[in-house]
Amino acid sequence: MILHTATHLKGLNFNMSITKTKITHRCQSCGAQFHQWAGQCLDCGTWNSIIEETLIKNPRRAGGNYAGQNSEVVLLKDIALDTVRRLSLDQGELDRVLGGGLVPGSVVLIGGDPGIGKSTLLLQAMALLSPADAPLYVTGEESLQQVTLRAHRLELKLDHLKLLAQTQVEQVLSVALAHRPKVMVIDSIQTMYTETLPSAPGGVSQVRESAAQLVRFAKETGTSLFLVGHVTKEGALAGPRVLEHMVDTVLYFESEHDSRYRMIRATKNRFGTVNELGLFAMTEKGLRGVQNASALFLSGFRAGVPGSVVMATWEGTRPMLVEVQALLDDSHLANPRRVTLGLDANRLSMLLAVLHKQGGVASHNQDVFINLVGGMKILETAADVAIMLAVVSSLKEKPLPQDLIVFGEVGLSGEIRPVQYGQERLKEAAKLGFKRAIVPKANLPKQSISGLEIVPVSHLKEVLEQV
């Protein structure tokens, strides 16, 4: 019997591809993998987020080379640098956030709350491209009729924009190979799925595998790719964290409630400046770029109000003037409240301690509320002087001058330290009509700025004396 079986198997080919399957459990929130199901993820602490998945391993699976280049080891000095021509989207603010336009073969991940304008902005950008760019818009959430209705409402050019309603990655890539678009939009990555995995669309494995195939296609063909991503309740991009590492640029759409203005912030950009900010206004004809950002944030500024001061901040590659507001009130709690909107709460506590120790202004029995008007978020230390002056103004019930602009970092010993791009900040303030500026001594420009009186300071006590 054994001899007969061996003789029967002798002519079979054992080199054929063998597909292996494996059952695992994965957290849909953070992507952690476990051998068995559990009610709570041990990595991120999320409840009821672990589901069963079937992994398929195919040993014969292989990929091509990026951009058609050979897989050979070469010396760095022997690599020829080809001039990369960025593709402009005719959207000034979007081009600014991308670093000057789209780089061929780049992958951009854009996320934001539902209804904030992600699909609208990308549809506008694709419609503005030339026929030679052969733009392709792939929708997995809407029908072709729904996308067309939006395009008609926005009065967009419909001559050369190609639409595709498909959620299977293999079919999308097959169509893209046939039409060869220079720019392609996937709306959204959570609706895409691949036949190599049996799990449902939107799962961690499906999102990661679908994105991996799309990224490889973009790199091999030089196609610029936009991936629209959903966000969680916390505001982070849904799906595995590795998704942000796979792409070249990560953009976040931000907006205040009941506001017609939108902000796009770059948190990762391999081809441009990080923390670049683009401003848009939502109109009946779609999103329109805001050219003068400082005027937007100062549109509701009221003079003669205690606790209000204007500071010059730096976002990406341009200066912005933002109003900082402070409100101090007698506290009836053992631990007075420290609330900030758009600023670091821990830094506020440190600045209040420095203000008491070095400036003699105590606020230990006061509830302190700090707000940045317009929904701005500032992480740089140039806001230190503005926060302190706003706190003192509110505490003393004395308004600061209307034409005053301030910026500077404050150290623990009360010294005023310089910040970057001081001259550019001052020029922006002078352009908007400010007459007086309190700046760190090291940021004093070599040449005077017309119409602006610059007061250099080196210590917190000098700042308080000036106001």
C-alpha positions as CSV (number, residue, x, y, z in Angstrom):
1,M,0.0,0.0,0.0
2,I,2.8,2.4,0.9
3,L,4.8,1.5,-2.2
4,H,1.7,2.0,-4.4
5,T,1.1,5.5,-2.9
6,A,4.7,6.5,-3.4
7,T,4.6,5.4,-7.0
8,H,1.4,7.3,-7.5
9,L,2.8,10.6,-6.1
10,K,6.1,10.2,-7.9
11,G,4.9,12.1,-11.0
12,L,3.3,15.0,-9.2
13,N,4.9,18.5,-9.2
14,F,5.6,19.8,-5.7
15,N,6.7,23.2,-6.9
16,M,3.2,24.6,-7.3
17,S,2.1,27.6,-5.3
18,I,0.6,26.6,-1.9
19,T,-1.8,29.1,-0.3
20,K,-1.7,29.1,3.5
21,T,-4.5,30.5,5.7
22,K,-4.3,31.5,9.3
23,I,-6.9,32.7,11.7
24,T,-6.0,35.7,13.9
25,H,-7.7,38.4,15.9
26,R,-7.0,42.1,15.2
27,C,-7.9,45.4,16.9
28,Q,-9.8,47.7,14.5
29,S,-8.7,50.7,16.4
30,C,-4.9,50.4,16.6
31,G,-4.2,47.3,14.5
32,A,-2.7,45.1,17.3
33,Q,-2.8,41.4,16.6
34,F,-3.7,38.7,19.1
35,H,-4.0,34.9,19.1
36,Q,-7.4,34.8,20.6
37,W,-10.4,37.1,21.1
38,A,-10.6,39.5,24.1
39,G,-13.1,42.2,25.1
40,Q,-10.5,44.9,25.5
41,C,-7.4,45.6,23.4
42,L,-4.3,45.4,25.6
43,D,-2.4,48.0,23.5
44,C,-4.9,50.9,23.1
45,G,-7.5,50.0,25.7
46,T,-10.4,50.1,23.3
47,W,-13.4,47.9,24.2
48,N,-15.1,45.5,21.7
49,S,-12.7,46.4,18.8
50,I,-11.1,43.0,18.3
51,I,-12.5,40.9,15.5
52,E,-11.5,37.6,13.8
53,E,-9.6,37.8,10.5
54,T,-8.3,35.3,8.1
55,L,-4.8,35.8,6.8
56,I,-3.8,34.4,3.5
57,K,-0.1,33.9,2.7
58,N,0.9,33.3,-0.9
59,P,4.7,32.6,-1.2
60,R,4.7,33.3,-4.9
61,R,3.5,36.9,-4.5
62,A,6.0,39.5,-5.7
63,G,6.0,43.1,-6.6
64,G,7.8,45.3,-9.2
65,N,10.4,47.9,-8.8
66,Y,9.6,51.5,-7.9
67,A,9.5,53.9,-10.9
68,G,10.9,51.1,-13.1
69,Q,14.3,51.3,-11.6
70,N,16.6,48.3,-11.4
71,S,17.2,46.7,-8.1
72,E,21.0,47.2,-8.0
73,V,23.3,48.7,-5.5
74,V,24.8,52.0,-6.7
75,L,26.9,54.7,-5.2
76,L,25.2,57.8,-4.1
77,K,27.5,60.0,-6.1
78,D,26.6,58.2,-9.3
79,I,22.9,58.8,-9.1
80,A,21.7,61.4,-11.6
81,L,19.2,64.0,-10.2
82,D,16.4,64.6,-12.7
83,T,14.6,67.8,-12.3
84,V,11.2,67.1,-10.8
85,R,8.5,69.3,-12.2
86,R,5.7,69.8,-9.7
87,L,2.1,69.8,-11.0
88,S,0.1,72.8,-10.0
89,L,-3.5,72.2,-9.0
90,D,-4.5,75.9,-9.6
91,Q,-5.6,76.0,-5.9
92,G,-3.1,78.4,-4.3
93,E,-3.7,77.3,-0.7
94,L,-3.7,73.6,-1.6
95,D,-0.5,74.0,-3.6
96,R,1.0,75.8,-0.6
97,V,0.2,73.0,1.8
98,L,1.6,70.4,-0.6
99,G,4.9,72.3,-0.8
100,G,4.4,74.0,-4.2
101,G,2.3,71.4,-6.1
102,L,2.1,67.7,-6.6
103,V,5.3,65.7,-7.0
104,P,4.9,62.9,-9.7
105,G,4.5,59.5,-7.9
106,S,3.6,61.1,-4.6
107,V,0.8,59.7,-2.4
108,V,-1.3,62.2,-0.3
109,L,-3.6,61.1,2.5
110,I,-6.2,63.7,3.4
111,G,-8.5,63.2,6.4
112,G,-11.3,65.2,8.1
113,D,-14.7,65.1,9.6
114,P,-17.7,64.0,7.5
115,G,-19.0,66.9,5.4
116,I,-16.1,69.2,6.0
117,G,-15.3,69.4,2.2
118,K,-12.7,66.7,1.4
119,S,-14.5,65.4,-1.7
120,T,-15.5,68.9,-2.8
121,L,-12.0,70.2,-2.7
122,L,-10.5,67.3,-4.6
123,L,-13.3,67.3,-7.2
124,Q,-12.6,71.0,-7.8
125,A,-8.8,70.4,-8.1
126,M,-9.3,67.5,-10.5
127,A,-11.7,69.5,-12.7
128,L,-9.1,72.3,-13.0
129,L,-6.4,70.0,-14.4
130,S,-5.7,70.0,-18.1
131,P,-6.8,67.2,-20.5
132,A,-3.1,66.1,-20.8
133,D,-3.1,65.2,-17.1
134,A,-6.0,62.7,-17.7
135,P,-7.4,63.0,-14.1
136,L,-9.3,60.0,-12.8
137,Y,-11.7,60.3,-9.8
138,V,-12.5,56.9,-8.2
139,T,-15.6,57.0,-5.9
140,G,-16.5,54.2,-3.6
141,E,-19.1,56.0,-1.5
142,E,-21.2,57.8,-4.1
143,S,-22.7,56.9,-7.4
144,L,-21.6,58.6,-10.6
145,Q,-24.8,60.5,-10.7
146,Q,-24.2,62.0,-7.3
147,V,-20.7,63.1,-8.2
148,T,-22.0,64.7,-11.4
149,L,-24.7,66.6,-9.5
150,R,-22.1,68.1,-7.2
151,A,-19.9,69.0,-10.2
152,H,-22.9,70.8,-11.9
153,R,-23.7,72.6,-8.6
154,L,-20.1,73.8,-8.4
155,E,-20.1,74.8,-12.1
156,L,-17.0,72.8,-12.8
157,K,-15.6,71.8,-16.2
158,L,-16.8,68.4,-17.1
159,D,-15.0,67.8,-20.4
160,H,-12.0,65.7,-19.5
161,L,-12.6,64.6,-15.9
162,K,-13.0,60.8,-15.8
163,L,-15.1,59.1,-13.1
164,L,-15.1,55.5,-11.9
165,A,-17.4,53.9,-9.3
166,Q,-15.5,50.9,-8.0
167,T,-14.4,49.5,-4.7
168,Q,-12.2,46.6,-5.7
169,V,-8.5,47.6,-5.8
170,E,-7.6,45.1,-8.6
171,Q,-10.3,46.6,-10.9
172,V,-9.3,50.1,-10.1
173,L,-5.6,49.4,-10.9
174,S,-6.7,47.6,-14.1
175,V,-8.6,50.7,-15.3
176,A,-5.8,53.0,-14.2
177,L,-3.3,51.0,-16.3
178,A,-5.5,51.4,-19.3
179,H,-6.1,55.1,-19.0
180,R,-2.7,56.2,-17.5
181,P,-3.9,59.2,-15.4
182,K,-1.3,61.5,-14.0
183,V,-3.5,62.3,-11.0
184,M,-5.9,59.9,-9.4
185,V,-8.3,60.3,-6.4
186,I,-9.5,57.4,-4.2
187,D,-12.6,58.4,-2.3
188,S,-12.3,56.8,0.2
189,I,-9.6,54.3,1.2
190,Q,-11.9,52.7,3.8
191,T,-14.3,51.6,1.1
192,M,-11.6,49.8,-0.9
193,Y,-11.0,46.0,-0.7
194,T,-8.8,43.4,-2.2
195,E,-9.6,39.9,-3.2
196,T,-6.5,38.6,-1.5
197,L,-8.1,39.0,1.9
198,P,-11.5,37.6,2.9
199,S,-12.3,40.3,5.6
200,A,-14.9,43.0,5.1
201,P,-13.9,46.5,3.6
202,G,-12.9,49.0,6.2
203,G,-11.0,46.5,8.4
204,V,-7.4,47.1,9.4
205,S,-6.1,44.4,7.1
206,Q,-8.1,45.5,4.1
207,V,-7.2,49.2,4.5
208,R,-3.5,48.4,4.9
209,E,-3.4,45.9,2.0
210,S,-5.4,48.1,-0.3
211,A,-3.3,51.2,0.5
212,A,-0.1,49.1,-0.1
213,Q,-1.2,48.1,-3.6
214,L,-2.2,51.7,-4.5
215,V,1.0,53.1,-3.2
216,R,3.1,50.6,-5.1
217,F,1.1,51.5,-8.3
218,A,1.8,55.2,-7.8
219,K,5.5,54.7,-7.3
220,E,5.9,52.3,-10.3
221,T,3.9,54.5,-12.8
222,G,4.6,58.0,-11.4
223,T,0.9,58.7,-10.8
224,S,0.1,61.3,-8.2
225,L,-2.4,59.8,-5.8
226,F,-4.9,61.3,-3.4
227,L,-6.3,59.0,-0.7
228,V,-9.4,60.3,1.2
229,G,-9.5,58.9,4.8
230,H,-12.2,58.8,7.5
231,V,-11.4,60.1,11.0
232,T,-12.4,58.6,14.4
233,K,-14.3,60.4,17.1
234,E,-11.0,61.6,18.5
235,G,-10.1,63.3,15.2
236,A,-7.4,60.8,14.1
237,L,-7.3,59.0,10.8
238,A,-9.3,55.7,11.0
239,G,-7.5,52.5,10.2
240,P,-4.0,51.3,11.1
241,R,-1.3,53.8,12.1
242,V,1.0,52.3,9.5
243,L,-1.2,54.0,6.9
244,E,0.3,57.4,7.7
245,H,3.8,55.9,7.4
246,M,3.1,54.5,3.9
247,V,2.1,57.8,2.3
248,D,4.3,60.8,1.5
249,T,2.0,63.5,2.8
250,V,-0.7,63.6,5.5
251,L,-3.2,66.5,5.4
252,Y,-5.9,67.2,8.0
253,F,-9.0,69.2,7.3
254,E,-10.0,71.3,10.4
255,S,-12.9,73.6,11.1
256,E,-14.7,75.2,13.9
257,H,-18.4,74.4,14.4
258,D,-20.8,76.7,12.6
259,S,-17.9,78.3,10.7
260,R,-17.6,78.7,7.0
261,Y,-13.8,78.7,7.0
262,R,-11.8,75.5,6.6
263,M,-8.1,74.9,7.4
264,I,-5.8,72.2,6.0
265,R,-2.7,71.4,8.0
266,A,0.2,69.3,6.8
267,T,1.4,67.0,9.6
268,K,3.8,65.1,7.4
269,N,5.3,66.1,4.1
270,R,8.3,64.5,2.4
271,F,8.4,67.2,-0.3
272,G,7.6,70.3,1.7
273,T,7.2,72.1,5.0
274,V,5.5,70.4,7.9
275,N,2.8,72.4,9.8
276,E,2.0,74.4,6.7
277,L,-1.5,75.8,6.8
278,G,-4.0,76.4,4.0
279,L,-7.2,78.5,4.5
280,F,-10.4,78.1,2.6
281,A,-13.8,79.6,2.7
282,M,-16.9,77.5,1.9
283,T,-19.1,79.2,-0.6
284,E,-22.0,78.2,-2.8
285,K,-19.5,77.5,-5.6
286,G,-17.3,75.3,-3.4
287,L,-14.1,76.0,-1.5
288,R,-12.2,79.2,-2.2
289,G,-8.7,80.0,-1.0
290,V,-8.2,82.9,1.5
291,Q,-5.3,85.0,0.5
292,N,-5.0,87.3,3.5
293,A,-5.0,85.0,6.5
294,S,-4.1,87.7,9.0
295,A,-7.0,89.8,8.0
296,L,-9.3,86.8,8.5
297,F,-8.2,86.1,12.0
298,L,-8.4,89.8,13.0
299,S,-11.8,90.5,11.4
300,G,-13.6,90.5,14.7
301,F,-10.8,92.2,16.7
302,R,-12.2,94.9,19.1
303,A,-10.1,97.7,20.5
304,G,-10.3,98.8,24.1
305,V,-11.2,95.3,25.5
306,P,-9.1,94.1,28.5
307,G,-7.4,90.8,28.1
308,S,-6.9,91.0,24.3
309,V,-3.7,91.3,22.4
310,V,-2.5,90.5,18.9
311,M,0.6,88.4,18.3
312,A,2.6,87.4,15.2
313,T,2.9,83.7,14.7
314,W,4.6,81.7,12.0
315,E,2.8,78.9,10.2
316,G,4.8,76.9,7.7
317,T,6.2,79.4,5.3
318,R,4.2,82.6,6.1
319,P,3.5,84.9,9.1
320,M,0.0,85.3,10.6
321,L,-1.4,87.7,13.1
322,V,-3.7,86.1,15.6
323,E,-5.7,87.6,18.5
324,V,-5.0,86.1,22.0
325,Q,-7.7,86.5,24.6
326,A,-7.4,86.0,28.3
327,L,-10.1,86.0,31.0
328,L,-9.4,85.9,34.7
329,D,-12.0,85.5,37.4
330,D,-12.0,84.9,41.1
331,S,-11.9,81.2,41.8
332,H,-14.0,79.4,44.5
333,L,-12.1,76.1,44.0
334,A,-9.2,74.7,46.0
335,N,-7.4,74.3,42.6
336,P,-8.2,77.2,40.2
337,R,-9.0,76.2,36.7
338,R,-6.5,76.6,33.8
339,V,-8.3,76.2,30.5
340,T,-6.7,76.8,27.0
341,L,-8.1,76.6,23.5
342,G,-5.4,76.3,20.8
343,L,-2.5,76.4,23.3
344,D,-0.6,74.0,25.6
345,A,-2.2,74.0,29.1
346,N,1.0,72.9,30.7
347,R,2.9,75.8,29.3
348,L,0.2,78.2,30.6
349,S,0.8,76.9,34.1
350,M,4.6,77.5,33.7
351,L,4.0,81.0,32.3
352,L,1.8,81.9,35.2
353,A,4.5,80.8,37.7
354,V,7.1,82.9,35.9
355,L,4.8,85.9,35.8
356,H,4.4,85.6,39.6
357,K,8.0,85.0,40.4
358,Q,9.7,87.3,37.9
359,G,7.0,89.9,37.3
360,G,5.3,90.1,40.7
361,V,1.8,89.4,39.3
362,A,0.0,86.7,41.2
363,S,-2.9,84.7,39.8
364,H,-3.0,81.7,42.2
365,N,-6.6,82.5,43.3
366,Q,-7.9,83.1,39.7
367,D,-9.5,80.9,37.1
368,V,-7.5,81.5,33.9
369,F,-9.0,81.0,30.5
370,I,-6.9,81.5,27.3
371,N,-8.4,81.4,23.8
372,L,-6.9,81.8,20.3
373,V,-9.5,83.5,18.1
374,G,-10.5,81.7,14.8
375,G,-9.7,78.1,15.9
376,M,-6.0,78.5,15.5
377,K,-3.6,76.1,17.2
378,I,-0.2,77.4,18.1
379,L,2.6,75.1,19.3
380,E,5.5,77.5,19.0
381,T,6.9,79.4,22.1
382,A,6.6,82.8,20.4
383,A,3.1,83.2,22.0
384,D,4.6,83.4,25.6
385,V,4.8,87.2,25.7
386,A,1.3,87.6,24.3
387,I,-0.2,85.2,26.8
388,M,1.4,87.0,29.7
389,L,0.3,90.5,28.5
390,A,-3.3,89.2,28.0
391,V,-3.3,87.7,31.5
392,V,-2.1,91.0,33.1
393,S,-4.5,93.1,31.0
394,S,-7.5,91.0,32.1
395,L,-6.4,90.9,35.8
396,K,-5.8,94.6,36.0
397,E,-8.9,95.4,33.8
398,K,-6.8,97.7,31.6
399,P,-6.9,97.3,27.8
400,L,-3.8,97.2,25.8
401,P,-3.1,99.6,22.9
402,Q,-5.0,98.8,19.7
403,D,-2.0,99.2,17.4
404,L,0.3,96.9,19.5
405,I,1.8,93.7,18.2
406,V,4.0,91.3,20.3
407,F,5.9,88.1,20.1
408,G,8.7,86.4,22.0
409,E,9.6,83.4,24.1
410,V,9.9,83.7,27.9
411,G,12.4,81.6,29.9
412,L,12.1,80.5,33.5
413,S,14.3,83.3,34.8
414,G,12.1,85.9,33.0
415,E,14.5,86.5,30.0
416,I,12.9,87.2,26.6
417,R,14.4,84.9,24.0
418,P,14.3,85.4,20.2
419,V,12.2,83.5,17.8
420,Q,12.6,82.6,14.1
421,Y,11.6,84.9,11.2
422,G,11.3,88.0,13.4
423,Q,11.7,90.4,10.5
424,E,9.0,88.7,8.4
425,R,6.6,88.9,11.3
426,L,7.2,92.6,11.7
427,K,6.7,93.3,8.0
428,E,3.3,91.5,8.2
429,A,2.3,93.6,11.2
430,A,3.3,96.9,9.4
431,K,1.4,95.8,6.3
432,L,-1.8,95.5,8.4
433,G,-1.4,98.9,10.0
434,F,0.1,98.2,13.4
435,K,2.3,101.0,14.8
436,R,4.1,99.6,17.8
437,A,5.8,96.2,18.4
438,I,7.4,94.7,21.5
439,V,9.9,92.1,20.4
440,P,12.9,90.3,21.8
441,K,16.1,92.3,21.7
442,A,17.8,89.8,19.5
443,N,15.0,90.1,16.9
444,L,15.6,93.8,16.4
445,P,15.9,94.3,12.7
446,K,19.0,96.0,11.3
447,Q,16.9,98.3,9.2
448,S,13.9,100.2,10.5
449,I,10.4,99.2,9.1
450,S,8.4,102.1,7.8
451,G,5.5,103.1,10.1
452,L,6.4,100.7,12.9
453,E,8.0,101.6,16.2
454,I,9.9,98.6,17.5
455,V,10.6,98.3,21.2
456,P,13.3,95.7,22.0
457,V,13.1,94.0,25.5
458,S,15.3,91.4,27.2
459,H,13.4,90.7,30.4
460,L,9.8,90.3,31.5
461,K,10.0,93.4,33.8
462,E,10.8,95.5,30.7
463,V,7.7,94.2,28.9
464,L,5.5,95.1,31.9
465,E,7.0,98.6,32.1
466,Q,6.3,99.2,28.4
467,V,2.6,98.5,28.7
